[in-house]
Every structure is written in structure tokens, then in C-alpha cells.
């Protein structure tokens, strides 16, 4: 059962328009998936299943690393290159360009999603909520962050007090210290525009909004935090 709640859509001027936000979506690890396989009465042992899936993942990764695409019942992949090339004789440069991996559902997952049943619930959270992160330089959405470029963040309850250094847009690594965006061009409840810190290290970052402001511009004593669930790859 896919649970969802309706939130006011602040990105459209039309009144009484709402958007669905999924809630309480459980994620399964590879180990949990293997456990479910064993519950179905598989003839292979747990160790065999783990070994096969390990090799399967390694082979898929090797195929992608070789620049090829995957076409499986679960998912399909393709690749694109972002960045600007200086003339017809320019070549790929990792400092200026990035290879992006694009995934789409395969036949099994496309059929499965048609069977999903939805249940409406209520969400009382007043935390910042991010719907989309756009990297302006690469013109991509929810995938990469270009160091020194511009990021546009849309959602709801995003506005913060820019004078308070504990509030703002933070780029959070999987391990280590978060980096705050120092240059803010737009600071609105439904949209933020900022300079991506040039000092960001390459790798995975998560966008996090920290604010003590409410929609009516009143200030709170406690910090509210909203993190975008999708990991973003920092590129030069």
C-alpha cells in the first residue's frame, strides 16, 4: 500500500491546487530481499543467492563502466554527457564535463507499478519540503551539482533568515562536514536560488534546508530541517 498526503502546490498561481506527497515508504536492503527470496521457498541456499546477486551487480557495474547500456526486466539504462564543449574539436574533460547515468523501469517494474494501491493519509509536518533540485549549468534535475554554478530549489516552506548562519541551504556529505551556501540570489517559501560553493569536494551530497521561519515570516525557537532524499553528485 502506497500512502500519500496532499500538500498545497505553491508552484502554481492557481488557487486550491494540491500535489501528492508519498509517506512512510519502506526501503529494502539487499539482505532483506534475499530473506524474502528464501521465504518463497527458493531451491538455492541463502549463501548461493547472495553470491549470485553479488556477481550480477558486479557484471552490471562493469557493463556500465565500459560505456554500454543495460536492458533488463527490472530496469534499463542509458548515458548522457553534460557540460559545454568549446568548438567542434573539443574533447571530453572530467574537469568540465560529466557522464550521467539515466535509469528507466523495465517491463517487470512497469507492470508492478500498475498494481500499486494508494491510501490517503494526513501529514502534519511543517518542515521544509523539497520537490526538485535543478543544476542550472548542466540543465539537469535531481542528479548533479556543478561546483561554482547555480542551483534552483523548489518546494514549500523553504524560506530562511539569511543573516543567521545556522539557517540556509546546506550541502551535506555522506560523512563529514556540511557546507552552507554563502551567496543567495532568491529566498522565497517556494523557491530558492543560490551559488553552489566552489569549495565542494567531488562526490555525493544531499541538499538540506534549515530554517526557523514560518510561512507568515514569524520566527521559531527551534530549527526545522528538510532534506532532499535523492543523492546528488558534485562535479567540476
C-alpha positions in Angstrom: 0.0 0.0 0.0 1.4 3.4 -1.0 0.4 6.0 1.5 0.2 9.7 0.4 -1.0 13.0 1.6 -1.9 16.2 -0.2 0.1 19.4 0.1 -0.7 22.8 -1.3 1.1 23.3 -4.6 2.9 26.6 -4.1 4.5 26.5 -7.6 1.3 27.4 -9.4 -0.7 30.7 -9.0 -4.0 28.8 -9.4 -5.8 28.6 -6.0 -6.8 25.3 -4.4 -4.3 23.2 -6.3 -2.7 20.4 -4.4 0.1 17.9 -5.0 0.6 14.4 -3.6 3.5 13.6 -1.3 4.2 9.9 -0.6 4.7 9.0 3.1 6.2 6.1 5.1 7.7 4.4 2.1 9.8 1.5 3.3 13.2 0.7 1.7 14.5 -2.8 1.4 18.2 -3.7 1.6 19.8 -6.4 -0.4 20.0 -8.6 2.6 16.2 -8.2 3.2 15.5 -9.0 -0.4 17.5 -12.2 -0.1 15.4 -13.1 3.0 12.2 -12.6 1.0 13.6 -14.9 -1.7 14.2 -17.6 0.9 10.6 -17.2 2.2 9.4 -18.0 -1.3 10.9 -21.5 -1.0 13.8 -21.0 -3.3 15.8 -24.1 -4.0 19.1 -22.3 -3.7 20.8 -21.5 -0.3 21.0 -18.1 1.2 24.7 -18.0 0.5 24.2 -19.0 -3.1 21.6 -16.3 -3.6 23.9 -13.7 -2.0 26.8 -14.8 -4.2 24.8 -14.7 -7.4 23.4 -11.2 -6.7 26.9 -10.0 -5.9 28.2 -11.2 -9.2 25.1 -9.9 -11.0 25.7 -6.4 -9.5 29.4 -6.5 -10.4 28.7 -7.5 -14.0 26.1 -4.8 -14.4 28.6 -2.2 -13.0 31.3 -3.5 -15.4 28.9 -3.1 -18.4 28.1 0.5 -17.4 31.8 1.3 -16.7 32.6 0.1 -20.3 30.1 2.7 -21.6 27.4 0.2 -22.5 23.7 0.1 -21.6 21.6 -2.4 -19.6 18.3 -3.7 -20.9 16.8 -6.0 -18.2 13.3 -6.9 -17.0 13.9 -4.7 -13.9 15.5 -1.6 -15.4 17.1 -0.1 -18.4 20.0 2.4 -18.5 21.3 5.0 -20.9 24.0 7.6 -20.7 24.3 11.3 -21.4 27.1 13.8 -21.2 26.6 17.3 -19.6 28.8 20.3 -19.9 29.8 22.8 -22.6 32.3 21.9 -25.4 34.4 24.7 -26.8 34.0 24.1 -30.5 33.8 21.0 -32.7 37.3 19.9 -31.9 37.0 20.0 -28.2 37.1 16.6 -26.3 35.7 15.3 -23.1 37.4 16.7 -20.0 36.4 15.4 -16.5 37.0 18.9 -15.1 34.4 20.4 -17.4 32.1 17.6 -18.3 30.3 14.7 -16.6 28.8 11.4 -17.6 25.2 11.0 -16.4 23.6 7.6 -15.9 19.9 7.6 -16.7 17.6 4.8 -15.5 14.1 3.8 -16.5 11.9 1.0 -15.3 11.9 -2.4 -17.1 8.9 -4.4 -18.0 8.7 -6.1 -14.6 8.7 -2.9 -12.7 6.4 -1.1 -15.1 3.8 -3.9 -14.7 4.3 -3.9 -10.9 3.6 -0.2 -10.5 0.3 -0.7 -12.2 -0.7 -3.0 -9.3 0.1 -0.4 -6.5 -2.9 0.5 -4.3 -2.9 4.0 -2.8 -4.1 5.1 0.6 -4.6 8.8 1.6 -3.2 9.9 4.9 -2.6 13.2 6.7 0.8 14.8 7.1 1.1 17.3 10.0 4.8 18.2 9.3 5.7 21.8 8.9 9.3 21.1 8.0 10.8 22.5 4.7 9.9 20.2 1.8 12.0 20.0 -1.4 10.3 18.8 -4.6 13.1 19.5 -7.1 16.8 20.5 -7.3 17.9 21.9 -10.6 21.6 22.4 -11.6 21.5 25.4 -14.0 24.9 24.9 -15.6 24.2 21.3 -16.7 20.5 21.9 -17.1 19.8 18.7 -15.2 17.3 17.9 -12.4 17.9 15.9 -9.3 21.2 14.4 -10.5 24.3 16.6 -10.3 25.6 19.8 -8.7 28.2 21.9 -10.6 30.8 23.5 -8.3 30.6 27.3 -8.6 27.3 27.0 -10.6 23.8 27.9 -9.7 21.2 25.7 -8.0 17.5 26.3 -8.0 15.5 24.5 -5.3 11.7 24.3 -5.4 9.3 23.1 -2.8 7.4 24.5 0.2 8.4 26.3 3.5 11.9 26.9 2.2 12.4 30.5 3.2 15.0 31.1 5.9 16.8 34.0 7.7 19.9 34.5 5.6 21.5 36.6 8.3 21.5 33.6 10.7 24.4 31.3 9.7 22.7 28.3 11.3 19.9 28.6 8.7 20.1 28.3 5.0 21.0 25.8 2.2 23.5 23.2 3.3 25.3 20.6 1.1 25.7 17.6 3.3 28.2 14.8 2.5 27.6 11.1 3.4 30.3 11.6 6.0 32.0 14.8 7.1 31.0 18.4 7.5 28.1 20.2 5.7 28.9 23.3 3.7 26.5 26.3 3.7 25.7 28.2 0.6 27.0 31.8 1.2 25.5 33.5 -1.8 21.7 33.5 -2.0 20.0 35.1 -5.1 16.4 34.2 -4.3 14.9 33.3 -0.9 11.2 32.5 -1.1 8.9 30.0 0.5 8.5 28.0 -2.7 11.9 28.6 -4.4 15.5 29.2 -3.5 18.3 30.2 -5.9 21.9 30.1 -4.7 25.6 29.8 -5.7 26.9 26.3 -5.3 30.1 26.7 -3.2 33.2 26.3 -5.4 34.9 24.6 -2.5 32.7 21.5 -2.5 34.6 18.2 -2.8 33.6 15.9 -5.6 31.3 13.1 -4.5 27.8 12.6 -3.2 26.0 15.4 -1.4 22.5 15.9 0.0 20.6 19.2 -0.1 19.3 20.2 3.3 17.3 23.3 4.2 17.5 24.6 7.7 15.1 27.3 8.8 13.4 28.8 11.9 10.8 30.7 9.7 7.2 30.0 9.2 5.2 30.9 6.1 3.9 34.1 7.8 7.6 35.2 8.4 7.3 34.6 12.1 10.4 33.1 13.7 10.6 29.9 15.7 12.9 29.0 18.6 13.6 25.5 17.2 15.2 24.7 13.9 13.2 22.9 11.2 15.2 20.7 8.7 14.1 19.4 5.4 16.5 17.1 3.4 16.1 16.1 -0.3 16.1 12.3 -0.3 17.9 11.9 -3.6 21.7 12.0 -3.5 23.4 14.5 -5.9 26.8 14.1 -7.5 29.2 17.1 -7.2 31.1 17.8 -10.5 33.6 20.4 -11.6 
